[in-house]
């Protein structure tokens, strides 16, 4: 193996640049050339790559986003689109491919590997932390800390104005961010996609925890079955006519910002590990973490299975919620 290609794909996540840096520097230190392709699979189709040097990645470990860029590509979903991508990779004499992204990106990597017959390795990068085969994905820790910091600030104004705040966080299909930020920020309730929401119970819980208190925080994952934070607030507001309610949607601030130390370390380790597995001849795998160890699992497992949060933490949020009867 002499030449590998690297793309960042799907939603951006803090730590992607640390991952790019690790892949490129590991390659250069092991006599491999690394072709960094701009804007994911769309850039691959359009032939927009450059051979990376130390200077391209030497001062990016602390940056959010991805210097390579990322994009969704409908064209790549078609056989004709993938053929264009493969023709480009062949023209550059690519011997292996590293894809940093989510499960959708790994499906694309799997297709390229099978149709081009080259080894491919995936690196899990998503703030949702919902990829099967790893304890943590790159970007999750930073996003979680961003949410906790935001909720801490919202609590200040909630307490000052005696308000009930509904805070919507990302998590269309998974409640990792919502559930763990609820524990870390001391929220009074949390609503996640993995649990059917009982609005009657929510009203009761808010009333019980709100008596004699200045503010209440409810965290809502965007994919909750009862709706987003605004919709849920509107549904239960008739039960709180004497209380002031507000809604905050944190949105894309959760994807941005400097990666945490945890994400920088994880991305650096995974990036180097991914290239090392390519050089060993492994293919159609995603690297991951298990405790302090780095592991790998097949794309077949990764794209078919779905990681779920520790549901025991729902009970923890309830156990730690203020009970007005105990005043």
N, C-alpha and C positions, 0 to 999 in steps of 0.2 A: 504494500500500500504506500503510495507516494502523495496522492492528492485527495483531499476531502473537501466537501462543500458544506456550508453552514447556513441555516436560515433561522430566523425567529418568526413565529407564526401565531395566528390567533390573537386574543386580547393581550395587550402589553401588561407586564407585571414587574414590579420593582425587583431588581436583581438580575434581569435579563442581560444587562450590560456586563455585570460581573461574570456571568456565564459565557458570554461572547469572548471576553478577555481571557478566561481560563482555557477555552477551546483553542483559541488562536495561539496563545503562548505555549500551551502544552505541545501543540503541533510543531511550532518552530523549534522548540527545544528537543524534539524527537525527529528532526529532519523530515517533517511533513509540510506540504504546502496546504494552506487553507483558503478556499474561495468563499468570501463572504458575499452572500446574495441579498440584494436589497428587496424589502417588501414581500417577503415570504414566497409562496408559490407563484404569485403573479409576477414577481421579479424573475423567478426561474423561467417562466414561460417567455418573458420578454428579453431574457439574456442579460440581465443587469447585475453582474457580479464583478468583484475586484479581488485580486490576490492580496491578502491581509499581511501587514507588517507589524512589528512591535509598536511603531509609532501610531498606528491606527487604534490601538487598544490600551496604550500605556497609561492613560489617565481617565479611565471611564468607569472604574469599579464603583465609584460613589454616585454615579448618575442614575436617575430613574429613566423609565422608558426603554427604548432600544435604538442604538445608533444604526442598526441595520434596517430598521423600519419593519412594519408588519402590515398585512392587508388581507382581507377576505378575497377569495378568487373563485367565482362561479365557473370560470372557464376551466380551471384545473379539475373540476368535478367531471368533465367530459373526457372521453378517450383522446379526442383530438387535442385538447389542452395539455393533457399529460404527455402526449407524444412530443409536443413542442418543448416541454420542459426536459424530457429525456434527451432529445436531440442536442439541446444546449449543454447538458451535463456531459454527454459523450464528446462534444466538441472540445470541452475543457479537460478531457481525459480523467474524469472524476472516478476515484476508486471506492469512495464511501460517502455517506451523507449523515449529518447530524441535524436533527430538527428539535428546536426548543419551542415548546408550545403546550397545547392541551390535547385532549383525546381526539378532537376533530383533526388536528394537525397530524396526529399519529396515524390516523386512517389514511391520510394523504401519503405519509412516509411509507406506510405498508404497501400502498399501491405502487409507488415509485420503485420500491425494492423488488417487488414481484415482477413488474413489467420490464424493468431495466436489468434485473438480476445483479444488483449491487447490495452490499451490506448497509443497513440503516439503523441508527440508534436515536431514541428520543430522550429528551430531558424535560421533566414536568415543570412547566411555568404557568401558573394561574393563581390568582388571589383567592379563588374559591376553595382550594385544597381538597377538591372532590375527585381526584384521579386515583384509581385503584392501583395499588402496588407501591405506595410510598406513604410514610407517616406525614411528611410535609412536602408541599410543592413550593417552588421558588416564587416569592412574592406574597405568600400568605401572611407570614409574620409581620411584614411591614404594613400590609393593609389592616391587619388586626390592631396594631398599635395606632394607626391613623384613626380608626373608629373609636378606640378607647379615649384617645386624646380629645376628639370632637365631642364625645358624650360627656366627658368631664366638664367641658366648657358649657355645653347645653344645660347641664345640671345647675350651673351657677345662675343662669337666667330663669330656669324652672323654679328654683328655690326662691329667688328674689320676687317673682311674680305669682307664686302659688299656682303654678301651671302643671298640667299633665302634658308631657311631651311624647309624641310618637316619632321615633327615629328609624327611618328606613335605610337598610344597608344592602349591599349587593349579596346575591345568593339566589339566582333564579331557580336552581335545582338542588341547592345544598345549603344547609344552615350552619356551616362551620363558623363563618364570621359572626353571624348573629348570636349564636349560642355562646361562643367563647368570649365575645365582647360583653355580653350580658353578665357573665360571671365576673369578668375583670372590672367592669364599670359599676357593678352593684345595681343592675337594673331591677325593676320591680316585676317585670314579666318579659318573656321573649316568645316570638311566634316564628316558626320555621317550617319549611316545606315538608319535612319528614314527619310532622305531627299534625293531625287534623285539629284545626282551631275551633274551640268552643267559645263563642262570643259571650254567651251567658256567664260562663265561668270567668272570662276575662273581666267583665263588668264587676262581678263579685270580688275578684282579687284586687282590682284597682280600688274599690270602695274600702276594702278591709285594710289595705296598705296605706291609703291616703288620709285616713282620719288623723287629724292633729299634725299632719306633715305639710311642709311648704311646697314640695315638688315631687313628681312621680315620673319615672322614665320607663317607657315601653319600647323595646327594640323589635323591629319587624324585618324579616328577610323579604326581599322583593318578590320572591316566588311563593309566598305563603298562600294557601288555598283560599283564605278569606279576602285576599286582595292586598294592595299596597298599603302603606301607612296612612295615606290620606283617606282611602276608601274605608279602612277599618275605623279610623277616627270618626268619620261621618256616620257610620253605622251605629256606634255606641254613644255618640254625643247626646242623643235625647235622654240618656240616663244620667247625664252630668250637667244639667242646665245651670247649676250654680257654680260650675267650675270652668276655668279658662283652659282651653285646649289649643295646642299648637302641633304642627307637623314639620319635620325637617327630613329632606331626602339628601343623603350625603353624596350619592352619585359617584362621578368619576374621580373625585379627590382620593378615593380609596385605591385607585390604580397608580397614582402619581407619587412623587417624592423620592428622596434618597432611600435606598434600601437599608434595612436594619443590619446590624452586625451579623445576626443569625442568617439572614438571607444572603449576605455577601459570602459568608463561609460556606453555606450550603451550595450556592451557585458555583463557587470556585471548585469545590470538591466534585460536584456532579459533572461539571464541564470537563475536567481532566479525566474523570473516571469514564465518561462516555467515549472519549477518543481512545483510551486504553483498551476498551472492550472492542472497538472497531478493529484495532490493530491485532487483536487476538482472533479475529475472524467471526466474532459474534454478530448476529443481525436480527432484525425484527424484534428488538427489545427496547424497553424503556428502563433507564436507570432510576433508582429510588433510594430512599433512606429507611432504615429500620433501626431505631435507637441511634447508636453511634456508628453503625455500620452502613456502608453503601451496598446496595443489592441491585438486581435487575429482574424484570419479569417480561413475559412475551407480550407483544402488541395484542395478540388475541385476547389475553386476560384483561389488559388495560382498557381496551375499547368496549369490551362487553360488560365488565363489572363496573360497579359504582361505589365509591367510598362514602360512608356515612359517619356523622359525628357520634361521639359518645352520648347516648341519650340519657344516661344517668345524670348528666349536668342539668337537664330540665328540672329534675327533682331538687338538685342543689340550689337552683335559682329560687324555687319555691321555699325551700327550707331556710334560705337566708333573707327572704322578703320580710319586711317589717309587718308585724301583726298588731293591729290597733288594740286587740283585746289584751295584749301584754303590756300596754302602757301603765 
